Amino acid sequence: LNNTAFFYQKGAKGVNIEPDPKLFKTISKARKHDINLNIGVGSSNSSLPFYIMSSATLNTFDKAEAEEYQKEGYKILEVKEVNVRDINTIMEKYFPSQPPDLLTIDVEGFDEAIIYDLNFEKYKPNSICIETISFKTDGSGQKNKELIKYIKAQGYLLYGDTFINSIFVLNDFWNIKR
């Protein structure tokens, strides 16, 4: 269920962020050549309660989202206080001279806030993969059309969609590579 595992297997390197301590250990073992950070990404440099759910793919910093998952039949197993850094602080530290080729965002509840916080004037990845649908067990999740519209307005074209994720390519990059 990892959007970047294929690239890693082909020799790409990157920065992985995983706030769940258990999942972080797994990622750190599997991705030894990457930079792995046991933190979250939020709108500020602080710490936030992190909801560890009975299905790890639903872990979230968003209390309302965790409570919605409970209504869908999932359980909150634990709430941990986790350090978070804003996206621009992370970019400045790990990508000071050039943004990553691919930015993939999957942080249930915060995807939209993170992309709105990203300083597109300074950090413009060639590609962005971001979750653009709300989760519902019955498959009735809704596409976040405003988020898609916002990313396109930053100079990206919507290249593909997996139903869960939308994949954007920077217009300037697309025109150079064609």
C-alpha positions in Angstrom: 0.0 0.0 0.0 3.0 2.3 -0.4 3.1 4.8 -3.3 6.9 5.0 -3.4 8.0 1.3 -2.8 8.5 0.7 -6.5 10.7 3.7 -6.9 12.8 2.7 -3.9 13.2 -0.8 -5.4 14.5 0.9 -8.6 17.1 2.9 -6.7 15.3 6.1 -5.8 15.8 7.6 -2.4 13.6 9.9 -0.4 12.3 11.1 2.9 9.6 9.0 4.6 7.5 10.4 7.4 5.6 8.0 9.6 4.1 9.2 13.0 3.0 5.6 14.1 6.0 4.2 16.1 5.2 0.6 15.1 4.9 1.4 11.4 8.0 3.6 11.6 10.1 0.6 12.7 8.8 -1.4 9.8 9.5 1.3 7.3 13.0 1.9 8.7 13.9 -1.7 8.3 12.6 -1.8 4.7 13.9 1.6 3.6 17.4 1.7 5.0 18.7 4.0 2.2 16.0 6.6 2.8 15.7 9.3 5.5 13.0 8.0 7.8 11.4 10.4 10.3 9.1 9.3 13.2 7.1 12.6 13.1 3.9 13.9 11.6 3.3 16.7 9.1 0.9 19.4 10.2 0.3 23.1 9.9 2.9 24.1 12.5 5.9 22.8 14.4 4.3 21.4 17.5 2.9 18.2 18.9 -0.6 16.8 18.3 -2.6 13.9 19.5 -2.3 11.0 17.0 -5.1 8.5 16.8 -3.9 4.9 16.2 -6.8 3.0 14.7 -7.6 -0.7 14.5 -6.7 -0.5 10.8 -3.3 1.3 10.6 -4.2 2.7 7.2 -6.8 4.9 9.0 -4.4 6.4 11.6 -5.0 10.1 11.9 -4.3 13.4 13.7 -7.9 14.4 13.1 -10.1 13.7 16.1 -13.3 14.1 14.1 -12.0 11.7 11.4 -11.1 9.1 14.1 -14.6 9.4 15.5 -16.1 9.0 12.1 -14.0 5.8 11.7 -15.5 4.5 14.9 -19.0 5.0 13.5 -17.8 2.9 10.5 -16.8 0.1 13.0 -13.1 0.8 13.6 -11.6 1.3 17.0 -9.3 3.9 18.5 -6.5 1.7 20.0 -4.4 4.5 21.4 -3.9 8.2 21.3 -0.3 9.3 21.4 1.2 12.8 21.5 3.4 13.1 18.3 5.8 15.8 17.2 4.8 17.4 13.9 6.6 19.7 11.5 5.1 21.8 8.8 5.7 20.9 5.2 7.9 23.9 4.5 10.2 23.2 7.4 10.7 19.7 6.1 11.3 20.9 2.6 13.8 23.5 3.8 15.8 20.9 5.8 15.8 18.0 3.3 15.4 19.7 -0.1 17.0 23.1 0.3 18.1 23.6 -3.3 15.7 21.5 -5.2 12.2 20.1 -4.4 11.7 16.3 -4.6 10.8 14.9 -8.0 7.7 13.2 -6.4 5.8 14.5 -3.3 3.2 11.9 -2.1 0.8 12.9 0.6 -1.4 10.4 2.5 -2.2 11.8 5.9 -5.8 11.1 6.6 -7.4 14.3 7.7 -4.5 16.7 6.9 -3.8 16.2 3.2 -5.6 19.3 2.2 -4.1 21.5 4.9 -0.6 20.3 4.0 -0.9 21.1 0.3 -2.5 24.5 1.1 0.5 25.2 3.4 3.1 24.2 0.8 5.0 27.2 -0.5 4.7 26.6 -4.2 6.8 29.6 -5.0 9.8 27.9 -3.4 9.0 24.2 -3.6 7.4 22.9 -6.8 7.8 19.1 -7.1 7.6 17.7 -10.6 4.9 15.3 -9.5 2.4 15.2 -6.7 0.4 12.2 -5.6 -2.3 13.0 -3.0 -5.3 11.3 -1.6 -8.3 13.2 -2.9 -11.2 11.1 -1.7 -12.8 10.8 1.7 -12.9 7.3 3.3 -16.1 5.4 3.6 -16.4 1.7 4.1 -19.3 1.4 1.7 -17.2 3.1 -1.1 -19.3 6.3 -1.1 -16.3 8.6 -0.4 -16.4 12.0 -2.2 -13.7 13.5 -4.4 -12.3 16.7 -3.1 -12.8 18.8 -6.2 -11.7 22.0 -4.6 -8.3 20.4 -3.7 -7.9 19.2 -7.3 -8.8 22.7 -8.6 -6.3 24.3 -6.2 -3.4 22.1 -7.2 -4.1 22.7 -10.9 -4.1 26.4 -10.2 -0.5 26.0 -8.9 0.6 25.0 -12.4 -0.1 21.3 -12.5 -2.1 19.1 -14.8 -4.2 16.2 -13.4 -2.3 13.3 -15.1 -4.0 10.3 -13.5 -6.4 9.2 -10.9 -6.6 5.9 -9.0 -9.9 6.7 -7.4 -8.2 7.1 -4.0 -5.2 9.2 -5.2 -4.9 11.9 -7.8 -1.6 12.3 -9.6 -0.5 15.7 -10.8 2.5 16.6 -13.1 4.0 20.1 -13.2 3.0 21.7 -16.5 6.5 23.0 -17.1 8.0 19.6 -16.4 5.4 17.9 -18.7 6.2 20.2 -21.6 10.0 19.7 -21.3 9.7 15.9 -21.1 7.3 15.4 -24.0 
